[in-house]
């Protein structure tokens, strides 16, 4: 759960609406003789422009550092990640498993896809747990794992959950743990892949 400051969001929404309306008003009105009918028609234009601006914010602009942390509490984790998974699935033979993760994120949603040599996973639900007063910055998600057909005799399709810890706004690494419906657990360490 992310502790959003609802009051700041309300001020931002109302303030942006008044700002856009004032700009339209000043551009279109003759201040010596104000046309009140025209002024009323600016309300629908203001609403339309605000919807467009908020859509831009929801899908892209929320990632800008200028909004963190006073308006946006969660960092941008979208992109490619690579790392290692250590599992207790077979303690005698298991070695760290190399993995690649693709994260897609907008202001409201985050989707996590994981790929290893033997299986692929995708998140079915996800949320942030951010409470800086208590020192929590975490991503929690549940997933469905689908092993390749040739190994399903020893590794069945299963559900699981992951808890990843991170720190700050510009996140370059995450670590945490997972547990599955097969009653296995393990650890995950991830690093963000650098753009080429």
C-alpha positions as CSV (number, residue, x, y, z in Angstrom):
1,X,0.0,0.0,0.0
2,X,1.3,3.4,-0.9
3,X,0.5,6.3,1.4
4,X,-0.6,9.0,-1.1
5,X,-1.2,12.5,0.1
6,X,-4.8,13.0,-1.1
7,X,-4.8,16.6,-0.2
8,X,-1.9,17.4,-2.5
9,X,-3.5,15.4,-5.3
10,X,-6.7,17.5,-4.8
11,X,-4.8,20.7,-4.8
12,X,-2.9,19.7,-8.0
13,X,-6.2,18.8,-9.8
14,X,-8.0,21.9,-8.8
15,X,-4.9,24.1,-9.3
16,X,-4.3,22.8,-12.8
17,X,-8.0,23.3,-13.7
18,X,-7.9,27.0,-12.6
19,X,-4.6,27.6,-14.3
20,X,-5.8,26.2,-17.6
21,X,-9.0,28.1,-17.4
22,X,-7.2,31.4,-16.6
23,X,-4.9,30.9,-19.6
24,X,-7.8,30.3,-22.0
25,X,-9.7,33.2,-20.4
26,X,-6.8,35.6,-20.9
27,X,-6.2,34.5,-24.5
28,X,-9.8,34.7,-25.7
29,X,-11.3,37.6,-23.7
30,X,-11.2,41.3,-24.1
31,X,-10.7,42.4,-20.5
32,X,-12.4,45.7,-21.2
33,X,-15.7,44.0,-22.0
34,X,-15.9,40.4,-20.7
35,X,-18.3,38.1,-22.6
36,X,-19.7,35.9,-19.8
37,X,-21.4,33.5,-22.3
38,X,-18.0,32.8,-23.9
39,X,-16.5,32.5,-20.4
40,X,-18.9,29.7,-19.6
41,X,-18.1,27.8,-22.8
42,X,-14.4,27.7,-21.7
43,X,-15.4,25.3,-18.9
44,X,-15.8,22.4,-21.3
45,X,-12.6,23.3,-23.1
46,X,-10.8,23.4,-19.7
47,X,-12.1,20.0,-18.7
48,X,-11.0,18.5,-22.1
49,X,-7.5,19.9,-21.8
50,X,-7.2,18.8,-18.2
51,X,-8.2,15.2,-19.1
52,X,-5.5,15.2,-21.8
53,X,-2.9,16.5,-19.3
54,X,-3.8,14.0,-16.7
55,X,-3.7,11.1,-19.2
56,X,-0.2,12.3,-20.1
57,X,0.7,12.3,-16.4
58,X,-0.8,8.8,-15.8
59,X,1.0,7.1,-18.6
60,X,4.3,9.1,-18.9
61,X,4.9,12.2,-16.8
62,X,4.5,10.6,-13.4
63,X,8.0,9.1,-13.9
64,X,9.6,12.6,-13.9
65,X,11.7,13.2,-10.9
66,X,10.1,16.6,-10.3
67,X,7.0,14.8,-9.0
68,X,8.9,12.6,-6.5
69,X,8.2,12.3,-3.6
70,X,5.7,15.1,-3.0
71,X,3.2,13.8,-5.5
72,X,4.3,10.4,-6.6
73,X,5.6,8.0,-3.9
74,X,6.7,5.1,-6.0
75,X,9.7,4.9,-8.3
76,X,9.7,3.9,-12.0
77,X,10.7,0.3,-12.1
78,X,9.8,-0.3,-15.8
79,X,12.4,-1.8,-18.1
80,X,14.6,-4.8,-18.3
81,X,16.2,-6.5,-15.3
82,X,18.5,-9.5,-14.9
83,X,19.5,-11.5,-11.9
84,X,19.7,-14.8,-10.1
85,X,17.1,-17.0,-8.3
86,X,18.1,-19.3,-5.5
87,X,15.5,-22.0,-4.8
88,X,15.1,-24.8,-2.2
89,X,13.2,-26.8,-4.8
90,X,16.0,-29.4,-4.9
91,X,18.6,-28.5,-2.4
92,X,21.1,-31.1,-3.5
93,X,21.3,-30.2,-7.2
94,X,19.9,-26.7,-7.5
95,X,22.2,-23.9,-8.5
96,X,21.3,-20.2,-8.9
97,X,19.0,-19.8,-11.9
98,X,19.7,-16.9,-14.3
99,X,16.6,-14.9,-15.0
100,X,15.4,-11.9,-17.1
101,X,12.6,-9.7,-16.0
102,X,10.5,-7.2,-18.0
103,X,8.5,-4.7,-16.0
104,X,5.9,-2.5,-17.6
105,X,4.5,0.3,-15.4
106,X,2.2,3.3,-15.5
107,X,0.8,5.4,-12.6
108,X,-1.8,2.8,-11.6
109,X,-0.5,-0.5,-12.8
110,X,2.7,-2.6,-12.8
111,X,3.1,-5.9,-14.8
112,X,6.0,-8.2,-14.2
113,X,7.2,-10.9,-16.7
114,X,9.9,-13.3,-15.8
115,X,11.8,-15.7,-18.1
116,X,14.4,-18.4,-17.3
117,X,15.8,-21.2,-19.4
118,X,13.1,-23.6,-18.1
119,X,9.9,-21.5,-17.6
120,X,8.2,-18.2,-17.9
121,X,6.0,-16.3,-15.5
122,X,3.6,-13.3,-15.5
123,X,2.1,-11.3,-12.7
124,X,-1.6,-11.6,-12.0
125,X,-1.7,-9.0,-9.3
126,X,0.8,-6.5,-7.9
127,X,1.1,-3.6,-5.5
128,X,3.6,-1.4,-3.8
129,X,4.2,-1.3,-0.1
130,X,5.8,2.0,0.6
131,X,5.9,3.6,4.1
132,X,9.0,5.6,4.6
133,X,8.2,6.3,8.2
134,X,8.5,2.5,8.9
135,X,11.4,2.1,6.4
136,X,9.4,0.0,3.8
137,X,9.9,0.3,0.1
138,X,8.7,-2.9,-1.5
139,X,7.0,-4.4,-4.6
140,X,4.7,-7.3,-4.0
141,X,3.2,-9.4,-6.7
142,X,1.6,-12.8,-7.3
143,X,2.3,-14.7,-10.5
144,X,1.5,-17.8,-12.6
145,X,4.6,-19.8,-13.6
146,X,4.5,-22.0,-16.7
147,X,7.4,-24.4,-17.2
148,X,8.3,-25.7,-20.6
149,X,6.3,-28.8,-21.7
150,X,9.4,-31.1,-21.6
151,X,10.0,-30.6,-17.9
152,X,6.5,-30.6,-16.4
153,X,7.0,-34.1,-15.1
154,X,9.3,-32.6,-12.5
155,X,8.2,-29.0,-12.5
156,X,4.4,-28.4,-12.6
157,X,2.6,-25.2,-13.5
158,X,2.2,-23.3,-10.3
159,X,1.3,-20.0,-8.6
160,X,3.6,-18.0,-6.4
161,X,4.2,-14.6,-4.8
162,X,7.3,-12.4,-4.7
163,X,8.4,-9.6,-2.3
164,X,11.1,-7.3,-3.6
165,X,12.9,-4.6,-1.6
166,X,14.4,-1.5,-3.1
167,X,15.6,1.9,-2.0
168,X,15.0,5.4,-3.2
169,X,13.9,6.9,-6.4
170,X,16.5,5.8,-9.0
171,X,16.4,2.1,-8.4
172,X,19.1,0.0,-10.0
173,X,18.9,-3.2,-7.9
174,X,16.2,-5.1,-6.0
175,X,16.4,-8.2,-3.8
176,X,13.8,-10.3,-2.0
177,X,12.2,-13.6,-1.6
178,X,9.4,-15.8,-3.2
179,X,7.2,-18.7,-2.2
180,X,5.1,-20.9,-4.3
181,X,2.0,-23.2,-4.2
182,X,4.5,-26.1,-4.5
183,X,5.6,-25.2,-1.0
184,X,9.0,-24.0,-2.2
185,X,10.8,-20.8,-1.4
186,X,13.8,-18.9,-2.6
187,X,15.7,-15.7,-2.9
188,X,15.9,-13.2,-5.8
189,X,18.5,-10.7,-6.6
190,X,18.0,-8.3,-9.6
191,X,20.0,-5.5,-11.3
192,X,18.6,-3.2,-13.9
193,X,20.0,-3.7,-17.3
194,X,21.7,-0.7,-18.8
195,X,20.3,0.8,-22.0
196,X,22.5,0.1,-25.0
